[in-house]
Amino acid sequence: MSRPTTRGVVLAGGLSRRFAGGPKALATLDDDPLVVHVARAVRAATGPPPAVAVRGPDQRTALGAVLGDAAFVEDDPEFEGPLAGVVGAARALSEPWLFVCGCDMPLLAPAAVGWLLDRAAGDAVVVTEDGVVQPTHALYRREAVCRVAPDLPRDGGVRALVGALDDVARHPVGAGAGVGLASSLANVNTRADLRALRERDG
């Protein structure tokens, strides 16, 4: 079964408020910035360089220095937080499907992304963990995001987007145990989270 044409979208427009000491996207793990780990995995799963959603030119410059050939899209000013990046990407890109993830997910697994792509259907494909939707490691039909965006609250978050879509396939994280889905979902919010990842093999 062929996989749908998909563009990876790496959400990098955040302010890193909980991550003291600079932008977390540029913090390193195994000698590479977190965003580089993510972009590499996304490209391995989807093909083209990912589109990196940023808040403005300063982030574009800083991330462009480490990402090479990645493309950039602007967060949509109508929204706040990660939702701004998702809607901005949906309105700027042309691919029918978008795989959306955070820039702070260095264990992102190409196999886990591919597992979602193999299940592309309806408006979105999301993973649930303990019954809770994980909306920033998910597959969205671009047209569906554009369709519902005008009705979304400015500060509703990406879960509001999932709730507004008509046809969402939900898969429990355990269903993807064979492709490392649970570890792929792991994200870095604080310096302590990053230390834990650095010490995982120690």
Wavefront OBJ file of the C-alpha trace (Angstrom):
o trace
v 0.000 0.000 0.000
v 1.464 3.362 -1.037
v 1.698 6.083 1.564
v 0.010 9.451 1.010
v 1.994 12.478 -0.093
v 2.935 14.090 3.203
v 4.981 17.071 4.348
v 6.532 17.079 7.774
v 5.889 20.150 9.911
v 8.178 20.820 12.873
v 6.659 23.254 15.372
v 9.422 25.566 16.578
v 7.686 28.864 17.329
v 7.525 28.483 21.096
v 9.160 30.758 23.665
v 10.773 27.923 25.706
v 9.435 29.466 28.921
v 9.914 26.272 30.946
v 13.362 25.636 29.487
v 15.747 27.964 31.291
v 18.791 29.228 29.465
v 17.862 29.666 25.825
v 15.734 28.099 23.092
v 15.260 24.399 23.665
v 15.245 23.654 19.937
v 18.972 24.443 19.927
v 19.856 22.525 23.095
v 21.971 19.503 22.241
v 21.559 15.776 22.692
v 24.329 13.479 21.462
v 26.087 16.533 19.985
v 23.175 17.622 17.771
v 20.480 20.227 18.490
v 17.083 18.756 19.347
v 15.553 20.285 16.225
v 18.150 18.548 14.053
v 17.234 15.147 15.522
v 13.584 15.860 14.785
v 14.095 17.197 11.259
v 16.271 14.213 10.342
v 13.654 11.721 11.514
v 10.808 13.568 9.791
v 12.674 13.669 6.507
v 13.506 9.965 6.732
v 9.805 9.191 7.110
v 8.234 11.640 4.666
v 10.877 12.367 2.010
v 11.241 16.134 1.507
v 12.867 18.475 4.024
v 10.343 19.373 6.714
v 8.691 22.760 6.955
v 9.712 24.383 10.226
v 7.050 26.665 11.705
v 8.557 29.712 13.405
v 7.260 32.838 15.084
v 9.465 35.311 13.189
v 12.753 36.110 11.423
v 14.966 35.727 14.493
v 13.913 32.117 14.964
v 14.221 31.502 11.220
v 17.820 32.748 11.270
v 18.832 30.806 14.383
v 17.310 27.533 13.249
v 18.386 27.946 9.640
v 22.004 28.007 10.829
v 21.728 24.393 12.020
v 19.092 22.948 9.695
v 20.588 23.493 6.270
v 17.952 22.866 3.600
v 14.835 22.959 5.782
v 12.012 25.183 4.588
v 10.272 27.625 6.905
v 6.683 28.744 7.365
v 5.367 31.470 9.643
v 3.063 30.868 12.581
v -0.410 32.156 11.755
v -0.927 35.412 13.709
v -4.605 34.600 14.260
v -3.640 31.910 16.806
v -1.413 31.291 19.797
v 0.966 28.466 20.667
v 1.428 25.328 18.584
v -1.935 25.843 16.887
v -0.457 28.921 15.180
v 2.205 26.728 13.623
v -0.225 24.051 12.468
v -2.600 26.520 10.830
v 0.255 28.562 9.364
v 1.704 25.439 7.766
v -1.669 24.268 6.463
v -2.274 27.617 4.803
v 1.241 27.877 3.338
v 1.877 24.343 2.058
v 0.309 22.306 -0.731
v 0.763 18.655 0.248
v -2.513 16.871 1.065
v -1.252 15.530 4.407
v 0.863 17.085 7.152
v 2.735 15.157 9.818
v 2.988 17.593 12.726
v 5.462 17.261 15.586
v 7.305 19.394 18.102
v 10.903 20.543 17.751
v 11.523 19.086 21.212
v 10.939 15.397 20.373
v 14.485 14.077 19.777
v 13.461 10.408 20.004
v 11.028 10.799 17.109
v 11.133 7.507 15.217
v 10.737 7.348 11.423
v 9.063 3.965 11.868
v 6.461 5.486 14.200
v 5.757 8.268 11.708
v 5.448 5.693 8.937
v 3.015 3.699 11.085
v 0.749 6.755 11.198
v 1.124 7.359 7.455
v -0.011 3.797 6.788
v -3.248 4.635 8.623
v -3.993 7.927 6.865
v -7.753 8.356 6.561
v -10.450 10.926 7.248
v -9.337 14.310 8.569
v -6.620 13.270 11.004
v -4.826 10.347 12.615
v -3.873 10.830 16.259
v -2.386 8.787 19.072
v -3.951 8.570 22.506
v -2.062 7.909 25.721
v -4.191 6.923 28.715
v -7.145 8.172 26.702
v -5.610 11.615 26.110
v -5.023 12.794 22.540
v -1.396 13.612 21.677
v -1.980 16.267 18.980
v 1.624 17.259 18.273
v 2.716 13.834 17.011
v -0.116 13.447 14.544
v -1.189 13.363 10.921
v -3.598 15.995 9.573
v -5.324 16.398 6.247
v -4.253 19.884 5.213
v -7.570 20.828 3.608
v -9.443 19.825 6.769
v -7.273 22.093 8.927
v -7.904 25.014 6.569
v -11.633 24.268 6.592
v -12.103 24.447 10.352
v -9.469 27.089 11.172
v -11.817 30.100 10.863
v -14.012 28.677 13.641
v -11.240 27.814 16.109
v -10.647 29.918 19.223
v -7.413 31.911 19.165
v -6.042 30.216 22.275
v -7.794 26.867 21.883
v -4.673 24.833 21.267
v -4.162 21.899 18.930
v -6.617 19.738 20.871
v -9.324 22.229 19.872
v -8.372 21.546 16.262
v -8.709 17.789 16.773
v -12.089 18.326 18.418
v -13.323 20.441 15.503
v -12.456 17.887 12.817
v -15.227 15.597 11.635
v -13.366 12.333 11.061
v -10.450 11.570 13.385
v -8.882 8.133 13.684
v -7.632 7.571 17.235
v -5.086 4.863 18.001
v -3.865 3.971 21.500
v -0.128 4.286 21.915
v 0.181 0.583 22.727
v -0.975 -0.312 19.224
v 2.324 1.001 17.895
v 4.579 -0.759 20.374
v 6.468 -2.503 17.596
v 7.578 0.775 16.004
v 8.590 2.649 19.138
v 5.554 4.898 19.226
v 5.687 5.555 22.981
v 9.299 6.742 22.949
v 8.672 8.722 19.770
v 6.121 10.796 21.700
v 8.634 11.841 24.370
v 9.306 15.567 24.481
v 11.644 17.907 26.324
v 10.006 20.691 28.316
v 12.641 21.405 30.958
v 16.362 21.097 31.554
v 15.567 18.142 33.824
v 13.859 16.381 30.924
v 16.960 16.895 28.793
v 19.268 15.639 31.550
v 17.157 12.501 31.841
v 17.559 11.831 28.126
v 21.295 12.438 28.271
v 21.580 9.962 31.135
v 19.305 7.302 29.601
v 22.248 5.161 28.484
v 24.447 5.964 31.438
l 1 2 3 4 5 6 7 8 9 10 11 12 13 14 15 16 17 18 19 20 21 22 23 24 25 26 27 28 29 30 31 32 33 34 35 36 37 38 39 40 41 42 43 44 45 46 47 48 49 50 51 52 53 54 55 56 57 58 59 60 61 62 63 64 65 66 67 68 69 70 71 72 73 74 75 76 77 78 79 80 81 82 83 84 85 86 87 88 89 90 91 92 93 94 95 96 97 98 99 100 101 102 103 104 105 106 107 108 109 110 111 112 113 114 115 116 117 118 119 120 121 122 123 124 125 126 127 128 129 130 131 132 133 134 135 136 137 138 139 140 141 142 143 144 145 146 147 148 149 150 151 152 153 154 155 156 157 158 159 160 161 162 163 164 165 166 167 168 169 170 171 172 173 174 175 176 177 178 179 180 181 182 183 184 185 186 187 188 189 190 191 192 193 194 195 196 197 198 199 200 201 202
